[in-house]
Every structure is written in structure tokens, then in C-alpha cells.
């Protein structure tokens, strides 16, 4: 799906957008909005989306 570097870049975008990382729903929503604009991700399966969101959240917490 995405490389660790790309996950880190998504986490940086969340940080730059001043999303409260303690608000998991806000993080997940923002990640969903971002990946809608990435070619090929408009048809991502729900389980893949959940995994991607969890990966970004983990990257945010490991900062």
C-alpha cells in the first residue's frame, strides 16, 4: 500500500494542519480526506483504510 516514508509524510500533513492528535476521529477523517486525492486510493477497501489510518496515528504517536 504505502511505504513507511509515505506514512510519515501523511503524519506530517496531519501535524501541519493542526489536527488534535488526541482526537482519533479527527485524525482519521483528515487522513481519509487526504488519501481521496491520491490517485488509486479513491476505491480503497474499508479494511485497508482502517489499517492506513492506524499506521498514520501510530506514526503521530511515535514523534
C-alpha positions as CSV (number, residue, x, y, z in Angstrom):
1,X,0.0,0.0,0.0
2,X,2.1,2.9,1.3
3,X,5.8,2.9,2.3
4,X,6.9,3.9,5.8
5,X,8.2,7.2,4.3
6,X,4.8,8.0,2.8
7,X,3.1,7.2,6.1
8,X,5.4,9.6,7.8
9,X,4.6,12.2,5.2
10,X,0.9,11.8,5.9
11,X,1.6,12.1,9.6
12,X,3.4,15.4,8.9
13,X,0.5,16.7,6.9
14,X,-1.8,16.0,9.9
15,X,0.6,17.8,12.2
16,X,0.8,20.8,9.9
17,X,-3.0,21.0,9.7
18,X,-3.1,21.5,13.5
19,X,-5.3,18.4,13.9
20,X,-5.6,17.4,17.6
21,X,-3.9,14.0,17.5
22,X,-5.7,13.1,20.8
23,X,-8.9,13.2,18.8
24,X,-8.7,10.0,16.8
25,X,-11.8,10.6,14.8
26,X,-10.4,14.0,13.6
27,X,-7.2,12.3,12.6
28,X,-9.0,9.5,10.8
29,X,-11.3,12.0,9.0
30,X,-8.4,14.1,7.9
31,X,-6.4,11.1,6.6
32,X,-9.4,10.0,4.7
33,X,-9.7,13.4,3.1
34,X,-6.1,13.4,2.1
35,X,-6.0,10.0,0.5
36,X,-9.1,10.7,-1.5
37,X,-6.8,13.0,-3.5
38,X,-4.1,10.3,-4.1
39,X,-4.5,8.5,-7.4
40,X,-5.7,4.9,-6.9
41,X,-7.0,5.4,-3.4
42,X,-10.5,6.5,-4.3
43,X,-11.6,2.9,-4.3
44,X,-9.7,1.7,-1.2
45,X,-11.3,-1.1,0.7
46,X,-12.6,-0.2,4.2
47,X,-10.2,-2.6,6.0
48,X,-7.3,-1.1,4.1
49,X,-8.4,2.4,5.0
50,X,-8.6,1.4,8.7
51,X,-5.1,0.0,8.5
52,X,-3.7,3.1,6.8
53,X,-5.4,5.4,9.4
54,X,-4.0,3.3,12.2
55,X,-0.5,3.4,10.7
56,X,-0.6,7.2,10.5
57,X,-1.9,7.5,14.0
58,X,1.0,5.3,15.2
59,X,3.4,7.5,13.3
60,X,2.0,10.5,15.0
61,X,2.3,9.0,18.5
62,X,5.9,7.9,17.8
63,X,7.0,11.5,17.1
